[in-house]
């Protein structure tokens, strides 16, 4: 897993804590790309969104000394529905297993990056490499994003125990957003330059929750350690601050949407936006589709009014994508509950 561990010297911007939404394109580059299914992709996006919003169901497993420092990053990821098959690009390639650079280019059997999104390449990686990401201090514009072996991706399908919990990508997104590993390899000290992660000597590969290498309890369950997926549960407040500042200042290639700015120029007449429970549309929703942040189709109810229609999505998701296929238009919607 690639990490620079270099302290960012970027300028700070005001951060009001609003949800930040990051568009994602998943490149599946494999000799049989159909083996990595949509369900596997959706499951991985769900893990990311839960982990970065502190809504993962295993959060109650965090040991008591660290429960108060576990913090929501309030960052959400959604498949860019306008690219490929709903944010998924499938490339049949016999060029693998791939190394560090060849996956990023179609000329070497990989797949070229899509500008303005978080690019995730899923493939067969050479040797024992599970995944790697470009950090803010060292990323190449043609290779920015992250690469992950398909056996470490998602929670089903080709994902393999004990790394079938989707946490490898959570860890790599942390690197991509400026986080280093929390340990030092040459003794005790501030390995990641984040104040609320305790010093640690060497990585924690197992799930020994009593592990103490620097006269304090090691933060084994932190997403930036190397514990198995079912032992990784949280980011700290300091890590969250680092990631959000990185996203707001050092990732200019991304079309990041603030919650308050997510309402795009009208392509469909949808109102209000943000909405509470339901929204209104001026035309018959018979040809309309609603998908969530992972690209999964959402059922909805609708009723005709004297003017227009009221639409109620049957979901608890916050970010939805309203599509009118016949007109080739779509719009993002914030749905509050």
C-alpha positions as CSV (number, residue, x, y, z in Angstrom):
1,X,0.0,0.0,0.0
2,X,1.5,3.3,-1.1
3,X,1.9,6.3,1.2
4,X,4.2,9.3,1.3
5,X,3.6,10.3,4.9
6,X,4.7,13.9,4.0
7,X,3.0,16.7,5.9
8,X,1.0,18.8,3.5
9,X,1.9,22.5,3.4
10,X,-1.2,23.6,1.5
11,X,-3.1,26.6,2.5
12,X,-6.2,26.1,4.7
13,X,-9.7,27.0,3.6
14,X,-12.8,27.5,5.7
15,X,-14.7,24.3,6.1
16,X,-18.2,24.5,7.4
17,X,-18.5,20.7,7.7
18,X,-21.1,20.3,4.9
19,X,-21.2,16.9,3.2
20,X,-18.8,16.7,0.3
21,X,-19.8,14.5,-2.7
22,X,-17.1,13.0,-4.8
23,X,-17.9,11.6,-8.3
24,X,-16.4,8.2,-9.0
25,X,-15.6,6.1,-12.1
26,X,-14.7,2.5,-11.7
27,X,-12.5,1.0,-14.5
28,X,-12.7,-2.8,-14.5
29,X,-9.7,-4.0,-16.5
30,X,-9.6,-7.7,-16.7
31,X,-9.6,-10.6,-19.2
32,X,-13.2,-11.3,-18.1
33,X,-14.4,-7.9,-16.8
34,X,-18.0,-9.1,-16.4
35,X,-16.8,-11.3,-13.5
36,X,-16.6,-8.1,-11.3
37,X,-20.4,-7.5,-11.2
38,X,-22.4,-4.3,-10.7
39,X,-23.4,-5.7,-7.3
40,X,-19.7,-6.0,-6.3
41,X,-19.1,-2.3,-7.3
42,X,-22.3,-1.1,-5.5
43,X,-21.3,-3.0,-2.3
44,X,-17.8,-1.3,-2.4
45,X,-19.4,2.1,-2.8
46,X,-21.7,1.4,0.1
47,X,-18.8,0.5,2.3
48,X,-17.0,3.7,1.4
49,X,-20.0,5.8,2.1
50,X,-20.6,4.1,5.4
51,X,-17.0,4.4,6.5
52,X,-16.7,8.0,5.6
53,X,-19.9,9.0,7.3
54,X,-19.3,7.0,10.5
55,X,-22.4,4.9,9.8
56,X,-20.7,1.5,9.5
57,X,-22.5,-1.1,11.5
58,X,-19.3,-2.4,13.2
59,X,-18.6,1.0,14.8
60,X,-19.7,-0.3,18.2
61,X,-16.7,-2.7,18.1
62,X,-14.3,0.2,18.7
63,X,-12.4,-0.3,22.0
64,X,-13.5,2.2,24.7
65,X,-10.4,4.4,24.8
66,X,-10.9,5.3,21.2
67,X,-14.7,5.6,21.0
68,X,-14.7,9.4,21.5
69,X,-12.1,10.1,18.8
70,X,-14.0,8.2,16.1
71,X,-15.3,10.9,13.7
72,X,-17.4,11.2,10.6
73,X,-15.6,12.6,7.6
74,X,-18.9,13.6,6.0
75,X,-17.6,12.7,2.6
76,X,-19.8,10.7,0.2
77,X,-18.9,8.9,-3.1
78,X,-21.2,8.4,-6.0
79,X,-20.8,6.8,-9.5
80,X,-20.8,9.3,-12.3
81,X,-23.9,8.1,-14.2
82,X,-22.8,9.9,-17.4
83,X,-19.7,7.8,-17.8
84,X,-19.8,4.2,-19.2
85,X,-22.4,2.0,-17.8
86,X,-23.6,4.2,-14.9
87,X,-20.1,5.1,-13.8
88,X,-18.5,1.7,-14.6
89,X,-16.1,1.2,-17.5
90,X,-15.4,-2.4,-18.5
91,X,-12.2,-3.0,-20.5
92,X,-11.4,-6.5,-21.7
93,X,-7.7,-6.9,-21.5
94,X,-5.2,-9.7,-21.5
95,X,-2.3,-7.4,-20.5
96,X,-2.5,-8.3,-16.8
97,X,-1.3,-8.9,-14.2
98,X,-0.6,-5.1,-14.0
99,X,2.2,-3.3,-12.3
100,X,2.4,0.2,-10.9
101,X,1.9,2.3,-14.1
102,X,0.6,0.3,-17.0
103,X,-3.0,0.0,-15.7
104,X,-3.5,3.8,-16.2
105,X,-3.1,3.8,-20.0
106,X,-5.1,2.1,-22.8
107,X,-1.9,2.0,-24.8
108,X,-0.5,-0.5,-22.4
109,X,-3.7,-2.6,-22.0
110,X,-5.2,-0.5,-19.2
111,X,-7.7,2.3,-19.2
112,X,-7.2,6.0,-19.5
113,X,-8.3,8.2,-16.7
114,X,-11.6,10.2,-16.8
115,X,-11.0,13.8,-15.8
116,X,-13.0,15.4,-13.0
117,X,-13.7,12.3,-11.1
118,X,-12.0,9.9,-8.6
119,X,-10.7,7.1,-10.9
120,X,-10.6,3.6,-9.4
121,X,-8.9,0.9,-11.4
122,X,-9.9,-2.7,-10.5
123,X,-7.7,-5.4,-12.0
124,X,-5.3,-8.3,-11.4
125,X,-2.2,-6.8,-9.8
126,X,1.2,-8.4,-10.0
127,X,2.7,-10.3,-7.1
128,X,1.5,-9.5,-3.6
129,X,0.4,-5.9,-4.3
130,X,-3.2,-5.5,-3.0
131,X,-3.7,-1.8,-3.9
132,X,-2.0,1.5,-4.2
133,X,-3.0,5.2,-4.4
134,X,-1.4,8.5,-5.5
135,X,-1.1,10.8,-2.5
136,X,-1.5,14.6,-2.8
137,X,2.2,15.3,-2.6
138,X,3.2,12.9,-5.4
139,X,0.3,12.3,-7.7
140,X,0.8,12.2,-11.5
141,X,-2.0,13.9,-13.4
142,X,-2.2,10.9,-15.8
143,X,-2.3,8.4,-13.0
144,X,-4.2,10.2,-10.2
145,X,-6.6,7.9,-8.4
146,X,-6.2,4.4,-7.0
147,X,-5.6,0.9,-8.2
148,X,-6.9,-2.2,-6.4
149,X,-6.7,-6.0,-7.0
150,X,-10.2,-7.4,-7.7
151,X,-9.8,-9.9,-4.8
152,X,-9.6,-7.0,-2.3
153,X,-12.5,-5.1,-3.9
154,X,-16.1,-5.1,-2.6
155,X,-17.7,-7.6,-0.3
156,X,-18.8,-10.4,-2.7
157,X,-18.0,-11.9,-6.0
158,X,-14.2,-12.1,-6.5
159,X,-13.4,-10.5,-3.1
160,X,-11.5,-13.0,-1.0
161,X,-11.4,-13.5,2.8
162,X,-10.1,-11.9,5.0
163,X,-10.1,-8.8,2.7
164,X,-13.7,-9.0,1.5
165,X,-15.0,-6.2,3.8
166,X,-14.2,-3.4,1.3
167,X,-11.8,-1.8,3.8
168,X,-8.8,-1.9,1.5
169,X,-10.3,0.8,-0.7
170,X,-11.3,2.8,2.4
171,X,-7.6,2.7,3.4
172,X,-6.4,3.7,0.0
173,X,-8.9,6.6,-0.2
174,X,-7.4,7.7,3.0
175,X,-3.9,7.8,1.4
176,X,-5.4,9.6,-1.6
177,X,-6.8,12.2,0.7
178,X,-3.4,12.8,2.4
179,X,-3.3,10.3,5.3
180,X,-0.2,8.3,6.1
181,X,0.1,5.1,8.1
182,X,0.0,5.9,11.8
183,X,3.3,4.0,12.7
184,X,7.0,4.5,12.3
185,X,9.2,1.7,11.2
186,X,12.3,2.8,13.1
187,X,10.9,3.4,16.5
188,X,8.3,5.3,18.3
189,X,7.2,8.8,17.1
190,X,4.6,10.7,15.2
191,X,4.3,8.5,12.1
192,X,1.5,10.3,10.4
193,X,1.8,13.8,11.8
194,X,-1.8,13.6,13.1
195,X,-2.1,14.6,16.7
196,X,-4.9,12.2,17.9
197,X,-3.4,9.0,16.5
198,X,-1.0,7.6,19.2
199,X,2.6,6.6,18.4
200,X,3.1,3.1,17.1
201,X,6.1,1.0,16.3
202,X,5.5,-0.9,13.1
203,X,2.2,-1.9,11.5
204,X,-0.6,-3.9,13.2
205,X,-1.3,-6.8,10.9
206,X,-3.6,-8.7,13.2
207,X,-6.4,-7.7,15.5
208,X,-4.7,-7.7,18.9
209,X,-6.7,-5.0,20.6
210,X,-4.3,-5.0,23.6
211,X,-1.3,-4.3,21.3
212,X,1.0,-1.6,22.9
213,X,4.3,-0.8,21.2
214,X,5.0,2.8,22.4
215,X,3.8,2.9,26.0
216,X,0.2,3.5,24.9
217,X,-2.5,1.5,23.3
218,X,-2.0,1.1,19.6
219,X,-4.9,2.2,17.4
220,X,-5.2,-1.2,15.7
221,X,-8.8,-0.6,14.5
222,X,-8.0,2.7,12.6
223,X,-8.6,2.5,8.9
224,X,-5.0,3.5,8.2
225,X,-3.5,0.5,10.1
226,X,-3.1,-2.9,8.4
227,X,-5.5,-5.0,10.4
228,X,-7.9,-7.4,8.6
229,X,-11.1,-5.8,7.2
230,X,-13.3,-7.0,10.1
231,X,-11.0,-5.2,12.5
232,X,-10.9,-1.8,10.9
233,X,-13.6,0.7,12.0
234,X,-12.9,4.4,12.2
235,X,-11.0,7.6,11.4
236,X,-10.0,10.1,14.0
237,X,-11.0,13.8,14.1
238,X,-7.4,14.8,13.1
239,X,-7.5,12.4,10.2
240,X,-10.9,13.8,9.1
241,X,-9.6,17.4,9.2
242,X,-6.6,16.4,7.1
243,X,-8.7,14.6,4.5
244,X,-11.3,17.4,4.1
245,X,-8.6,20.0,3.8
246,X,-6.9,17.9,1.2
247,X,-10.1,17.5,-0.8
248,X,-10.9,21.2,-0.6
249,X,-7.4,22.4,-1.6
250,X,-5.3,19.8,-3.2
251,X,-7.6,17.9,-5.5
252,X,-8.4,20.5,-8.2
253,X,-9.1,17.8,-10.8
254,X,-12.2,16.8,-9.0
255,X,-15.7,18.2,-9.5
256,X,-16.5,18.0,-5.8
257,X,-20.0,19.2,-4.9
258,X,-20.9,20.8,-1.6
259,X,-24.2,19.9,-0.2
260,X,-25.4,23.5,-0.5
261,X,-24.2,23.8,-4.1
262,X,-25.2,20.4,-5.4
263,X,-28.3,21.8,-7.2
264,X,-27.1,21.9,-10.8
265,X,-28.5,24.2,-13.5
266,X,-31.9,22.9,-14.4
267,X,-31.9,20.0,-16.7
268,X,-35.1,18.7,-15.2
269,X,-37.7,20.8,-13.4
270,X,-37.3,19.2,-10.0
271,X,-38.0,21.1,-6.8
272,X,-37.3,21.8,-4.0
273,X,-33.7,20.8,-3.9
274,X,-32.7,19.9,-1.2
275,X,-36.0,18.2,-0.6
276,X,-37.5,16.5,2.5
277,X,-39.0,13.0,1.9
278,X,-40.4,13.9,-1.5
279,X,-40.0,16.3,-4.4
280,X,-42.0,17.6,-7.3
281,X,-41.6,17.3,-11.1
282,X,-43.5,19.0,-13.8
283,X,-43.7,16.0,-16.2
284,X,-45.0,12.4,-16.0
285,X,-42.3,10.4,-14.1
286,X,-43.3,7.2,-16.0
287,X,-39.9,7.2,-17.9
288,X,-37.9,8.4,-14.9
289,X,-35.2,6.4,-13.0
290,X,-33.8,7.2,-9.6
291,X,-30.5,5.8,-8.5
292,X,-28.5,6.2,-5.2
293,X,-24.9,7.2,-4.7
294,X,-23.7,3.7,-5.6
295,X,-25.7,3.6,-8.8
296,X,-28.4,1.2,-7.5
297,X,-31.9,1.8,-8.8
298,X,-34.4,3.1,-6.2
299,X,-38.1,2.4,-6.1
300,X,-40.4,5.4,-5.8
301,X,-44.1,6.3,-5.5
302,X,-45.7,9.1,-7.4
303,X,-49.1,10.8,-7.5
304,X,-50.5,13.3,-10.0
305,X,-51.4,16.8,-8.7
306,X,-53.4,19.5,-10.5
307,X,-50.0,20.8,-11.7
308,X,-47.2,18.2,-12.0
309,X,-46.4,15.2,-9.9
310,X,-45.2,14.4,-6.4
311,X,-42.5,11.8,-6.2
312,X,-41.5,9.9,-3.0
313,X,-38.3,7.8,-3.2
314,X,-38.5,4.6,-1.1
315,X,-35.1,5.0,0.4
316,X,-33.1,6.5,3.3
317,X,-30.3,7.6,1.1
318,X,-29.3,11.3,1.0
319,X,-27.8,11.7,-2.4
320,X,-30.0,10.6,-5.4
321,X,-29.6,10.9,-9.1
322,X,-32.8,11.6,-11.1
323,X,-32.6,10.4,-14.7
324,X,-35.0,10.9,-17.6
325,X,-33.6,8.5,-20.1
326,X,-35.8,9.5,-23.1
327,X,-34.5,13.1,-22.9
328,X,-31.0,12.1,-22.0
329,X,-30.9,14.4,-19.0
330,X,-30.3,13.9,-15.3
331,X,-30.0,15.8,-12.1
332,X,-28.6,15.3,-8.6
333,X,-31.0,15.7,-5.7
334,X,-30.4,16.0,-1.9
335,X,-33.1,14.2,0.0
336,X,-33.4,14.9,3.7
337,X,-35.3,12.7,6.0
